[in-house]
Amino acid sequence: MVRLPLTAALLLALSTPALAGVTADQLWQAMRDAAAAGQGTLTAREQRSGSQLVLTGLAWQPDLSQSGVLRIDRMVLAEQPDGSVSVILPPEFPLTILPDPAAQSTPVVFNVAAPDLAVTIRGLGDTADVAASASSISATLDEDSLRRPEVEVTATAALAAADLALHYRQDLASPAASVDGAVSLGALHAELRIDTPQNGKGTLNLDLAALAGHLRAHRPASAAPTHSPDTPPDLPATIAAFADGMFLDAGLTHGAVALLLDVVNPQDGPVYLDLAAESGRNLLRVDGTAAGFDTTLGPTRLAMRLSDPAAPIQELDLSVGEYSTAASLGLGDLVTPQPWSASHRILDLALSESFWSLADPDAALPHDPLTLSIGLSGLWALDPAALKPGWVAPSPDAPPPLTTLTMALDDLLVQAVGARLTGKGGLSFDMTDTTTFDGAPLPTGRIDLAATGINTLIDRLVTMGLVSPDDLTGLRFGLMAIARAGAEPDSLTTALEFRDKGFWLNGVKIR
């Protein structure tokens, strides 16, 4: 390690912004207060050694209504020259769980290894400031501590994490409140194995890679105080606060994840579950420009095996190329047109033949993967009257208080069992005319739909006995009423058009 010269180190320290100091005693009291707030207790023997507060025999009972107690032999709270406190644990130590202290039960011990764990506290309470890092942390069950002469059981349990980094800082005491936190984990592995002669045996494995999460928020001094649930929010004040920098940004992402559950029970039989996903994300952000969220799961597969005679499906294997749902709503001043969008996608959902053997035992249908994808976008603007004092929101049955509303069907794809439906188009709505269409805003625009394989699908459903001859006639006439034959074999098209305060279906005025 390269050491800075004394002068350079002093200059560096002087250039660092001053932080409110934290003492070891304050931190220890805050830890006990937190335990008490959770209806529990935290106790230890205390000994001062210069700038260090040495705690031995720590015992944490999370809930006094329950009897479990967690124990750690030693922890040191070391005060640093910069006003922070370092939490120091031994590189290796036992974590003891006492299931029932009153009954003097035998403790269960986990051997913990955290050779380079670093935890630093720079603030408490409304100005909490915490940082932690470790290249590796592991906890392994001491199998000897679990052995009981009266019980035949063998168990192993282990948890290991790599490349942990965490920071959390909040300032709730200042007029301009803020929160800034992030956590990342390079890899996580957990496993549990239990074997009992009477009740069977089971295995649970979990692997997770590249976990990252963040939480950032800011409330400017100009923001209105939090309103009560009985009082509607002040929209003009909220808009002003967003314009002044208020925001919320939260997210959680991960790489590959795998979960394996394998249980063999003499009474109920085996249960097997194997789940794997390549990636995933959950994102949420609200600021002065927009509010939106995005939930996405990458390529995923699931395998399940059961032996319960009452279960309709004993085996199920499925895979999906992508699952996602997202939405965004432009904000700005709310009264000028703002963009919005929404989408939902399930791509390439494939089911195993064990499922199809129940749903389609004669293989009358194509067993192609299913896809459902829809994407919408448009513009919207709030009625300025909604921002005036004393405004009362309309009833749920009334049209929304908008002056602008448009919708574009950017993407529509439904594909399954040999049939396919696509669509494009768009509509705009006249929010001042709610009489022409019986209370709904007057639409203008056109949506075109195209389908292939529908007639073939109907024939297959008849073969399967799912559509009777009588129903078939009605179904054919229904299709003729709403669709026209397309240019390709077994294709249909439908045009929905709103113009001149009327509705046209395939060029025929319906209303």
C-alpha positions as CSV (number, residue, x, y, z in Angstrom):
1,M,0.0,0.0,0.0
2,V,1.4,3.5,-1.0
3,R,1.2,5.9,1.9
4,L,0.6,9.7,1.3
5,P,3.2,12.1,2.7
6,L,2.0,13.8,5.9
7,T,1.6,17.2,4.2
8,A,-0.4,15.7,1.3
9,A,-2.6,13.8,3.7
10,L,-3.4,16.9,5.8
11,L,-4.3,18.9,2.6
12,L,-6.6,16.0,1.5
13,A,-8.3,16.0,4.9
14,L,-8.7,19.7,4.9
15,S,-10.3,19.7,1.5
16,T,-12.8,17.1,2.5
17,P,-16.3,18.5,3.4
18,A,-16.9,18.6,7.1
19,L,-19.3,15.8,8.3
20,A,-21.3,15.7,11.5
21,G,-19.3,13.5,13.9
22,V,-20.7,10.2,15.2
23,T,-19.4,8.5,18.3
24,A,-19.3,4.8,19.1
25,D,-21.7,5.3,22.0
26,Q,-24.2,7.1,19.8
27,L,-24.1,4.3,17.3
28,W,-24.5,1.6,19.9
29,Q,-27.5,3.5,21.3
30,A,-29.0,3.8,17.8
31,M,-28.6,0.1,17.3
32,R,-30.4,-0.7,20.6
33,D,-33.1,1.9,19.7
34,A,-33.7,0.2,16.4
35,A,-34.0,-3.2,18.0
36,A,-36.6,-1.8,20.5
37,A,-38.5,-0.1,17.7
38,G,-38.9,-3.6,16.2
39,Q,-40.3,-5.0,19.5
40,G,-37.0,-6.7,20.2
41,T,-33.8,-6.2,22.3
42,L,-30.1,-5.9,21.7
43,T,-27.7,-6.4,24.6
44,A,-23.9,-6.8,25.1
45,R,-21.1,-6.3,27.6
46,E,-19.5,-2.9,26.9
47,Q,-15.8,-1.9,27.4
48,R,-14.1,1.3,26.4
49,S,-10.6,1.1,25.0
50,G,-9.5,4.6,23.9
51,S,-11.4,5.5,20.8
52,Q,-13.0,2.0,20.6
53,L,-16.1,0.6,22.2
54,V,-15.7,-3.1,22.5
55,L,-18.9,-5.1,22.6
56,T,-18.8,-8.8,23.6
57,G,-21.6,-11.3,23.9
58,L,-24.0,-9.5,21.6
59,A,-27.5,-11.0,21.8
60,W,-30.3,-9.9,19.5
61,Q,-33.8,-11.0,20.1
62,P,-35.8,-9.7,17.1
63,D,-39.2,-10.1,18.6
64,L,-39.9,-10.5,22.3
65,S,-43.1,-12.4,21.6
66,Q,-40.9,-15.1,20.1
67,S,-37.9,-16.9,21.7
68,G,-35.2,-17.0,19.0
69,V,-31.9,-15.1,19.9
70,L,-28.9,-14.4,17.6
71,R,-25.5,-14.1,19.2
72,I,-22.1,-12.7,18.0
73,D,-19.1,-13.0,20.3
74,R,-17.4,-9.7,19.5
75,M,-17.9,-6.4,17.7
76,V,-15.8,-3.3,17.9
77,L,-17.1,0.2,17.2
78,A,-14.0,2.3,16.4
79,E,-14.1,6.1,16.2
80,Q,-12.1,7.5,13.3
81,P,-10.4,11.0,13.0
82,D,-12.9,12.1,10.3
83,G,-15.8,11.7,12.7
84,S,-17.0,8.4,11.4
85,V,-17.3,5.0,13.2
86,S,-16.0,1.8,11.7
87,V,-17.8,-1.4,12.6
88,I,-15.2,-4.2,13.0
89,L,-16.0,-7.9,13.1
90,P,-13.4,-10.7,13.3
91,P,-12.4,-12.1,9.9
92,E,-14.0,-15.4,11.0
93,F,-16.6,-15.8,13.8
94,P,-19.5,-18.0,14.8
95,L,-23.1,-16.7,14.5
96,T,-25.1,-18.6,17.1
97,I,-28.9,-19.0,16.9
98,L,-30.5,-20.0,20.2
99,P,-34.0,-21.3,19.2
100,D,-35.5,-21.3,22.7
101,P,-33.3,-19.8,25.5
102,A,-35.9,-20.4,28.2
103,A,-35.8,-24.2,27.4
104,Q,-32.0,-24.1,27.3
105,S,-32.2,-25.6,23.8
106,T,-29.0,-26.5,21.9
107,P,-27.8,-23.6,19.8
108,V,-27.4,-23.8,16.0
109,V,-24.1,-22.3,14.8
110,F,-23.1,-20.8,11.5
111,N,-19.4,-20.2,10.8
112,V,-19.1,-16.8,9.1
113,A,-16.1,-15.6,7.1
114,A,-15.8,-12.0,6.1
115,P,-12.0,-11.3,5.9
116,D,-12.2,-7.8,4.4
117,L,-15.6,-6.6,5.4
118,A,-15.6,-2.8,5.9
119,V,-18.5,-1.0,7.4
120,T,-18.4,2.8,8.0
121,I,-21.0,4.9,9.7
122,R,-20.9,8.7,9.1
123,G,-24.3,9.7,10.2
124,L,-27.4,8.5,12.1
125,G,-31.1,9.1,12.1
126,D,-32.3,11.8,9.7
127,T,-28.7,12.2,8.5
128,A,-27.9,8.5,8.2
129,D,-24.8,7.7,6.2
130,V,-23.6,4.1,5.8
131,A,-21.1,2.4,3.5
132,A,-20.1,-1.3,3.4
133,S,-17.9,-3.4,1.1
134,A,-16.5,-6.9,1.0
135,S,-14.8,-9.0,-1.7
136,S,-16.4,-12.1,-0.1
137,I,-18.8,-13.1,2.7
138,S,-19.8,-16.6,3.6
139,A,-21.8,-18.4,6.2
140,T,-21.8,-22.2,6.6
141,L,-23.8,-24.3,9.0
142,D,-21.8,-26.2,11.6
143,E,-23.3,-29.6,11.1
144,D,-22.2,-30.8,14.5
145,S,-24.4,-28.1,16.1
146,L,-27.4,-29.6,14.5
147,R,-27.0,-33.2,15.5
148,R,-29.5,-34.3,18.2
149,P,-29.5,-37.8,19.7
150,E,-33.2,-37.9,19.6
151,V,-33.5,-36.9,15.9
152,E,-32.0,-38.5,12.9
153,V,-31.3,-35.6,10.5
154,T,-28.5,-34.6,8.3
155,A,-28.4,-31.0,7.1
156,T,-26.0,-28.6,5.3
157,A,-26.6,-25.0,4.6
158,A,-24.3,-22.4,3.1
159,L,-24.5,-18.8,1.8
160,A,-21.7,-17.1,-0.1
161,A,-21.6,-13.6,-1.7
162,A,-18.8,-11.9,-3.7
163,D,-18.0,-8.3,-4.5
164,L,-20.5,-6.6,-2.1
165,A,-20.7,-2.8,-2.2
166,L,-23.3,-0.7,-0.5
167,H,-23.8,2.9,0.3
168,Y,-26.8,4.8,1.7
169,R,-27.0,8.4,2.6
170,Q,-30.0,10.5,3.6
171,D,-30.6,14.0,4.7
172,L,-34.1,14.4,6.1
173,A,-33.2,17.2,8.5
174,S,-32.7,19.9,5.9
175,P,-35.5,21.8,4.2
176,A,-34.3,20.2,0.9
177,A,-34.5,16.5,1.8
178,S,-32.6,13.8,-0.2
179,V,-31.8,10.1,-0.3
180,D,-29.0,8.4,-2.2
181,G,-28.4,4.7,-2.0
182,A,-27.0,1.9,-4.1
183,V,-26.1,-1.8,-3.6
184,S,-24.3,-4.2,-5.9
185,L,-23.4,-7.8,-5.6
186,G,-21.2,-9.7,-8.1
187,A,-22.5,-13.1,-7.2
188,L,-24.6,-14.9,-4.6
189,H,-24.9,-18.6,-4.0
190,A,-27.1,-20.3,-1.4
191,E,-27.8,-24.0,-0.8
192,L,-29.7,-26.0,1.7
193,R,-29.8,-29.8,2.0
194,I,-31.9,-31.8,4.5
195,D,-32.1,-35.6,4.8
196,T,-34.4,-37.3,7.4
197,P,-35.1,-41.0,7.2
198,Q,-38.8,-40.5,8.2
199,N,-39.7,-37.4,6.2
200,G,-37.5,-37.7,3.1
201,K,-34.8,-35.4,1.8
202,G,-34.6,-32.1,-0.1
203,T,-32.2,-29.7,-1.8
204,L,-32.6,-26.0,-2.5
205,N,-30.0,-24.1,-4.6
206,L,-30.0,-20.5,-5.6
207,D,-27.5,-18.7,-7.8
208,L,-27.6,-15.0,-8.7
209,A,-25.2,-12.9,-10.7
210,A,-24.7,-9.1,-11.2
211,L,-27.3,-7.8,-8.8
212,A,-27.5,-4.0,-8.6
213,G,-30.0,-1.7,-7.0
214,H,-30.4,2.0,-6.4
215,L,-32.7,4.5,-4.7
216,R,-32.3,8.2,-5.2
217,A,-34.8,10.9,-4.3
218,H,-34.9,14.6,-3.7
219,R,-37.6,16.9,-2.3
220,P,-36.8,20.6,-2.7
221,A,-37.5,23.1,0.1
222,S,-40.3,24.5,-2.0
223,A,-42.2,21.2,-1.9
224,A,-45.5,21.2,0.0
225,P,-45.6,19.2,3.2
226,T,-46.9,15.7,2.9
227,H,-50.7,15.7,2.7
228,S,-52.9,13.5,4.8
229,P,-54.7,10.6,3.1
230,D,-58.0,12.5,3.6
231,T,-56.7,15.6,1.8
232,P,-56.1,15.5,-2.0
233,P,-52.7,16.6,-3.2
234,D,-52.2,20.2,-4.3
235,L,-51.4,19.7,-8.0
236,P,-50.1,23.2,-8.7
237,A,-47.7,22.9,-5.7
238,T,-46.6,19.4,-6.8
239,I,-45.9,20.7,-10.4
240,A,-43.9,23.5,-8.9
241,A,-41.9,21.1,-6.8
242,F,-41.1,18.9,-9.8
243,A,-40.0,21.9,-11.7
244,D,-37.7,22.8,-8.8
245,G,-36.0,19.4,-9.0
246,M,-38.1,16.9,-7.1
247,F,-37.6,13.3,-8.3
248,L,-37.7,9.6,-7.4
249,D,-35.4,7.1,-9.1
250,A,-35.4,3.5,-8.0
251,G,-34.3,0.3,-9.8
252,L,-33.2,-3.3,-9.4
253,T,-31.3,-5.3,-12.1
254,H,-29.8,-8.7,-12.1
255,G,-27.9,-11.0,-14.5
256,A,-28.4,-14.8,-14.6
257,V,-30.5,-16.4,-11.8
258,A,-31.1,-20.1,-11.2
259,L,-33.3,-21.8,-8.6
260,L,-33.4,-25.5,-8.1
261,L,-35.8,-27.3,-5.6
262,D,-35.7,-31.1,-5.4
263,V,-37.7,-32.7,-2.6
264,V,-38.4,-36.4,-2.1
265,N,-41.1,-37.1,0.4
266,P,-42.2,-40.6,1.3
267,Q,-45.8,-39.5,1.9
268,D,-46.4,-37.1,-1.0
269,G,-43.7,-38.1,-3.5
270,P,-41.1,-36.0,-5.2
271,V,-41.3,-32.3,-6.1
272,Y,-38.9,-30.9,-8.6
273,L,-38.6,-27.2,-9.7
274,D,-35.9,-25.8,-11.9
275,L,-36.1,-22.1,-12.8
276,A,-33.5,-20.1,-14.8
277,A,-33.5,-16.6,-16.2
278,E,-30.7,-14.8,-18.1
279,S,-31.5,-11.2,-16.8
280,G,-34.1,-9.0,-15.4
281,R,-34.8,-5.4,-14.4
282,N,-37.4,-3.3,-12.5
283,L,-37.1,0.5,-12.9
284,L,-39.2,3.4,-11.7
285,R,-38.6,7.1,-12.2
286,V,-40.7,10.2,-11.6
287,D,-39.4,13.7,-12.2
288,G,-40.4,17.0,-13.7
289,T,-40.4,15.6,-17.2
290,A,-42.1,12.2,-16.9
291,A,-43.2,9.3,-14.8
292,G,-42.5,5.7,-15.9
293,F,-41.7,2.2,-15.1
294,D,-40.1,-0.8,-16.8
295,T,-40.3,-4.4,-15.8
296,T,-38.4,-6.9,-18.0
297,L,-37.4,-10.5,-17.7
298,G,-35.0,-11.9,-20.2
299,P,-35.0,-15.4,-21.6
300,T,-36.4,-17.8,-19.0
301,R,-37.1,-21.5,-18.6
302,L,-39.1,-23.4,-16.0
303,A,-39.3,-27.2,-15.4
304,M,-41.6,-28.6,-12.8
305,R,-42.3,-32.2,-11.8
306,L,-45.0,-33.3,-9.3
307,S,-46.3,-36.7,-8.1
308,D,-49.6,-35.5,-6.5
309,P,-52.5,-37.4,-8.1
310,A,-54.8,-34.5,-7.5
311,A,-52.6,-32.1,-9.5
312,P,-54.0,-31.7,-13.1
313,I,-50.5,-31.5,-14.5
314,Q,-47.7,-33.7,-13.3
315,E,-45.0,-32.3,-15.5
316,L,-44.6,-28.8,-17.0
317,D,-41.7,-27.4,-19.0
318,L,-41.9,-23.9,-20.5
319,S,-39.7,-21.2,-21.8
320,V,-40.2,-17.6,-22.8
321,G,-38.0,-15.3,-24.8
322,E,-39.0,-12.2,-23.0
323,Y,-41.6,-10.8,-20.7
324,S,-41.9,-7.1,-20.3
325,T,-44.3,-4.4,-19.3
326,A,-43.5,-0.7,-19.4
327,A,-45.3,2.7,-19.3
328,S,-44.3,6.3,-19.5
329,L,-46.3,9.5,-18.9
330,G,-45.0,12.9,-19.8
331,L,-45.6,15.5,-17.2
332,G,-44.1,19.0,-17.7
333,D,-46.8,21.6,-16.8
334,L,-49.5,19.0,-17.5
335,V,-51.7,21.4,-19.5
336,T,-49.6,21.4,-22.8
337,P,-49.6,18.1,-24.8
338,Q,-47.3,15.6,-23.3
339,P,-46.2,12.2,-24.7
340,W,-47.3,8.9,-23.2
341,S,-46.6,5.3,-24.0
342,A,-47.4,1.8,-22.8
343,S,-46.3,-1.7,-23.9
344,H,-46.7,-5.3,-22.9
345,R,-44.9,-8.2,-24.4
346,I,-44.7,-12.0,-24.0
347,L,-42.4,-13.3,-26.7
348,D,-42.0,-16.9,-27.8
349,L,-43.7,-18.7,-24.9
350,A,-43.2,-22.4,-25.5
351,L,-45.0,-25.1,-23.6
352,S,-43.8,-28.7,-23.2
353,E,-45.4,-31.7,-25.0
354,S,-46.6,-32.9,-21.6
355,F,-48.9,-29.9,-21.4
356,W,-50.0,-30.2,-25.0
357,S,-50.8,-33.9,-24.4
358,L,-53.5,-32.8,-22.0
359,A,-54.8,-29.8,-23.9
360,D,-54.5,-31.3,-27.4
361,P,-54.0,-35.1,-27.1
362,D,-54.7,-35.7,-30.8
363,A,-52.2,-33.0,-31.9
364,A,-54.9,-31.2,-33.9
365,L,-53.2,-27.8,-33.2
366,P,-49.8,-26.5,-34.1
367,H,-47.7,-26.4,-30.9
368,D,-45.8,-23.2,-32.0
369,P,-44.6,-20.7,-29.3
370,L,-47.1,-18.1,-28.3
371,T,-46.4,-14.4,-28.8
372,L,-48.4,-11.4,-27.4
373,S,-47.1,-7.9,-28.1
374,I,-48.9,-4.6,-27.9
375,G,-47.4,-1.1,-28.0
376,L,-49.4,2.2,-27.6
377,S,-48.3,5.8,-27.6
378,G,-49.9,9.2,-27.9
379,L,-50.4,12.7,-26.4
380,W,-52.4,13.9,-23.5
381,A,-53.0,17.3,-21.7
382,L,-54.8,18.0,-18.5
383,D,-57.7,20.5,-18.3
384,P,-56.3,23.7,-16.7
385,A,-59.4,23.8,-14.5
386,A,-58.0,20.8,-12.7
387,L,-55.2,22.9,-11.4
388,K,-57.4,25.6,-9.9
389,P,-58.2,25.7,-6.2
390,G,-61.4,23.9,-5.2
391,W,-61.5,21.7,-8.3
392,V,-63.5,18.5,-7.7
393,A,-62.5,15.3,-9.6
394,P,-65.2,13.9,-11.8
395,S,-66.9,10.6,-11.1
396,P,-65.2,7.4,-12.4
397,D,-68.0,7.1,-15.0
398,A,-67.4,10.6,-16.4
399,P,-64.8,11.4,-19.1
400,P,-61.3,12.2,-17.8
401,P,-60.5,16.0,-17.3
402,L,-58.4,16.2,-20.5
403,T,-58.2,18.7,-23.3
404,T,-56.0,16.5,-25.5
405,L,-55.9,12.7,-26.0
406,T,-54.5,10.7,-28.9
407,M,-53.6,7.1,-29.2
408,A,-51.4,5.3,-31.8
409,L,-51.4,1.5,-32.1
410,D,-47.7,1.2,-32.9
411,D,-47.5,-2.6,-32.6
412,L,-50.0,-5.4,-32.2
413,L,-49.0,-9.1,-32.6
414,V,-50.9,-12.1,-31.3
415,Q,-49.6,-15.4,-32.6
416,A,-50.6,-18.8,-31.3
417,V,-51.8,-22.3,-32.5
418,G,-51.2,-21.4,-36.1
419,A,-53.2,-18.1,-36.1
420,R,-51.8,-14.6,-36.3
421,L,-53.3,-11.2,-35.7
422,T,-51.5,-7.9,-36.4
423,G,-52.7,-4.3,-36.2
424,K,-51.7,-0.6,-36.9
425,G,-53.5,2.7,-36.7
426,G,-54.4,5.6,-34.4
427,L,-57.2,7.6,-32.9
428,S,-57.6,11.1,-31.6
429,F,-60.4,12.1,-29.2
430,D,-62.4,15.4,-29.1
431,M,-62.8,15.9,-25.4
432,T,-65.4,18.6,-25.9
433,D,-67.9,16.3,-27.6
434,T,-69.2,13.6,-25.2
435,T,-72.7,13.4,-26.6
436,T,-72.2,11.9,-30.1
437,F,-70.9,8.6,-28.7
438,D,-73.1,8.4,-25.5
439,G,-70.8,10.0,-23.0
440,A,-67.5,9.0,-24.6
441,P,-65.2,11.6,-26.2
442,L,-65.6,11.7,-30.0
443,P,-63.0,9.6,-31.7
444,T,-61.4,10.3,-35.1
445,G,-59.0,7.9,-36.9
446,R,-58.5,4.4,-38.2
447,I,-57.3,1.1,-37.0
448,D,-56.5,-1.8,-39.4
449,L,-56.4,-5.4,-38.3
450,A,-55.1,-8.4,-40.3
451,A,-55.4,-12.0,-39.4
452,T,-54.2,-15.3,-40.9
453,G,-55.0,-18.9,-40.1
454,I,-58.4,-18.1,-38.4
455,N,-60.5,-20.3,-40.6
456,T,-58.0,-23.2,-40.3
457,L,-58.1,-22.7,-36.5
458,I,-61.9,-22.9,-36.5
459,D,-61.8,-26.2,-38.5
460,R,-59.3,-27.6,-36.1
461,L,-61.5,-26.7,-33.1
462,V,-64.4,-28.4,-34.8
463,T,-62.2,-31.5,-35.2
464,M,-61.4,-31.4,-31.6
465,G,-65.1,-31.2,-30.6
466,L,-64.6,-27.7,-29.0
467,V,-67.0,-26.1,-31.6
468,S,-70.3,-27.8,-32.4
469,P,-71.8,-27.7,-36.0
470,D,-74.5,-25.3,-34.8
471,D,-71.9,-22.9,-33.3
472,L,-69.8,-23.2,-36.4
473,T,-72.5,-21.6,-38.5
474,G,-72.8,-18.7,-36.2
475,L,-69.1,-18.3,-35.9
476,R,-68.7,-18.2,-39.7
477,F,-71.4,-15.5,-40.1
478,G,-69.8,-13.5,-37.3
479,L,-66.5,-13.5,-39.1
480,M,-68.2,-12.5,-42.4
481,A,-69.8,-9.5,-40.5
482,I,-66.6,-8.1,-39.1
483,A,-63.9,-9.1,-41.6
484,R,-63.2,-9.3,-45.3
485,A,-61.1,-11.9,-47.1
486,G,-57.5,-10.8,-47.6
487,A,-55.3,-11.1,-50.6
488,E,-53.5,-14.2,-49.2
489,P,-55.1,-17.6,-48.6
490,D,-56.9,-17.9,-45.2
491,S,-56.4,-14.3,-44.4
492,L,-58.9,-11.7,-43.1
493,T,-58.7,-7.9,-42.8
494,T,-60.8,-5.5,-40.7
495,A,-60.8,-1.7,-40.9
496,L,-62.3,0.3,-38.0
497,E,-62.7,4.0,-38.9
498,F,-64.1,6.9,-37.1
499,R,-64.9,10.0,-39.2
500,D,-67.6,12.6,-39.7
501,K,-68.9,11.8,-36.2
502,G,-69.7,8.3,-37.4
503,F,-68.3,4.7,-37.3
504,W,-67.4,2.7,-40.4
505,L,-66.6,-1.0,-40.4
506,N,-64.8,-2.1,-43.6
507,G,-66.1,0.9,-45.4
508,V,-69.7,0.4,-44.3
509,K,-71.2,3.1,-42.1
510,I,-72.5,1.4,-38.9
511,R,-73.2,4.5,-36.9
